[in-house]
Amino acid sequence: MKKRILATFLSIIMVVTMGLTACSDAKGESSRTEDDGKENTEGSETKMDTLEVFINMSWYPTDKFEGIIPNLIKEATGVDLNVTIATSNEQLGVMISSGELPDLIYTDSEIDRLSNSKFCYSYSELEELYGASFEDLGDEAIAIAKSYSEDGDYYTVLNATATSDDWENMKLGAVGQPTIMYRSDLMDELGNPKINTLEDFVEVLELCKTTFPDMVPFGLGGVYKSQYIKNVMGVTNNIYDGATGEYYYEASAPGYKECMQLMNEFALKGYIEAEYYANENDGDGKQYFYNGDCVFFADYLGYNDYTVIRNNVQSVNPAADVAILPWIGEGGVPMGSNAGWAGCFVSRNCSNPEAAARLLTYQLSNEGRQAGMWGREGIDYTLGDDGVPIFSEEFKEVRDNGELVEVYNYRFSFYFTAIDEIYMNLSGGNQEILDIFATYRKGYQNYPELAMARPAASTDEGVIYTKLEELKKSYEAKLIFAASETEFESTYAEYMEALEQTGLQQYNDYMTTSIVEARKLLGK
Amino acid sequence: MSKGKVTGCKYFHALKKQFSLQIFVWVGLIYLFVFSYLPMVGLVMGFKDYDIVDGVWGIFTSEWVGLKYFKEFVNDVMFERLVRNTIAISVLKMIFTFPMPIIFAVMLSEMRSLKYKKLVQTCSYLPHFISWVVVAGISFHFFSLKGIINTLLVNTRLLQEPISYLSDKDLYWAMAVFLDVWKEMGWWTIVFLAAIAGVNHELHEAAAIDGAGRLKRIWHITLPSIKPTVVIVLILAIGNLFGGGLSGSNFEQSYLLGNSMNSETSDIIQTYVYEVGLSQGRYAYATAVGLIQSVISLILILNCNFISKKISGSSLF
């Protein structure tokens, strides 16, 4: 009996204690809220609306909305951002399915899925309901964005687009594309052999193999792998014949087999290494190059990419230097399907759509997009008569040191044109590098309709496309590292059969028809 | 007075008597219901043309498509590879990783030095607490071309050229099994050591007096005595055969150690479901594929339970 009384007594004390603790917390919370409120009222002039933004790119180099450009954006819009970077490619899919989207989503995938009124505000809604204004936005950018939704509205505007006129009038630089970077100090040791053609390149690989036996001549780790070689051989992900209107998926394009045979030759001769190729993580892939494990390295043509790589290589080996291989293809660079690559969405869960509208109004204006890439007008740049920004010495120094993200932090510009970015990277830059970039402009033509025509992920053709890409990943590795010619031939035949079985023809037919529709949307 | 009423009353009385124990049972049952049985409602998705934009209710309101996704999976060019790899890796793990903890437990139990036994036991089960992400990182440092193993083998002239353990498709299965044994053997050894500790010492003493050597005592006393434990663990392992048996590590291994060079042997149904379901957002299709694997697993566990009951008299249910 005594035990029961004691137990009851202790239970009551425990419940009362918990209750009191809860009350005390609640009281503390409410008093904190009151205090916060006071602070907000007192400092109403500097009051910021904070929005949560999810950046669906695990490689994103910054997770802080800080720096010269973010400060400019904060000042102009009164909006601060609390940033979360994706940890995996699947994270956004889970967020969509669980309905737990943050205020803003900046993403390069799931664009068709998010372009839906159930998940996100359309930009027209932001204009109607929250006073947003997108007057400076071009028709082509809107048409591209509309192609991702089924209701004819647009829920984002993709960045890095440019019209055909913009490309033609571009004063310097080239569109971002796969390239090859190399250790120029090692080329000095080899007597700087000329590399003007693919044949020259192969000869230099052989020279590297014999001269630097501890190094892999051509590092293919990371994202870009064999894409530069493919481009040089005229094989790209989208092959579109502007004259006939016919479309080919990469593996069904003429020249694909020859390209794979050359890559296989590279493997058999020891110019490339399977373990490097297997590494798909961009950072890990680059690490091989930083560590001095390879002479040539497949990467992306961008000035910032170049400076970051050069600085990292030199941090490991101060005597090393890095250069970009010029375009060595016989014809012009491959056609582009550049219709932008990422966009900002305002989710239905957004805690303050008015603030989001304010932010986007600024970022999508001419003033906002230029500030988002180039910084403060009059301090960081002045606009030249030809429309090319002339950057301050401080800006150029920061850029040459590969510290643009750390100091200026242009990564929070959710809308900019491809030309804005190219000028940011190259204007006032080293003439030698500008000349190399210029080689990547030869005959460039952009067909945004190729990207617009791509089927939505949930459609039959979308599923086929995903499967084709999966097959490519798997079979290209097998083709490139086939142990003999016989193995190559049998793997190639197997790959082609698998492509057919998966619906390659259906996909090519769909794209050919869909491109016509996309061209209509673009008024072509 | 009906007989049923008396039984019901007795039942209620017994329930009242076991009230505090019943609470524990009910907590477990509620947990199982909420996290294991309730989500099964979602399996209907595998038979429907469900899109995530339709929300949760879309699972029930979307169009019925029957076996469309099951047929799609069976006709997929990846089907053969996925099923082959899933079965091969799982069976290999069952063959190599299941007996290892038993053998290791017997060896440990026969050790004379208690301190050394404890040291070995502790060292062997510690890897269990390392996540597979870390194990993948460690294995990269050990097994890459310029890793410790290759450097050692090449420097000692045991190898002429380093072996690409992590990207060679022919080595993936062996790597998966080896890492699984290294990571989980010590942990499962604890279960069997506990079973061995329960074996009557008098049996060993009597057998020793009768002249039985150590191996004979292991064979005729230790192993038969722990047979029920072995059978239960075996049934549980077979129930999770496609997940990776005792360790349930198939997914993590394939996801972390798989790459485009070894995908021919490392792609399994679970990673496929993950890719298709989450990366591509094809929830209905992924559900159908996952259901196929679950059905095969259920058939396996029922068969194993039946066979075990017939042969040894021990079974789960």
Interface residues (C-beta under 8 A of the other chain):
Chain A: N89 E90 G93 V94 I96 S97 G99 E110 R113 N116 K118 F119 E273 A274 E275 Y277 A278 N279 E280 D293 A457 S458 V463 T466 K467 E470 L471 K473 S474 E476 A477 K478 F481 A498 Q501 T502
Chain B: D51 I52 V53 G55 D76 V77 M78 S144 L145 K146 S164 L166 S167 D168 N259 S260 M261 N262 S263 E264 D267 Y274 E275 L278 S279 Q280 G281 R282 Y283
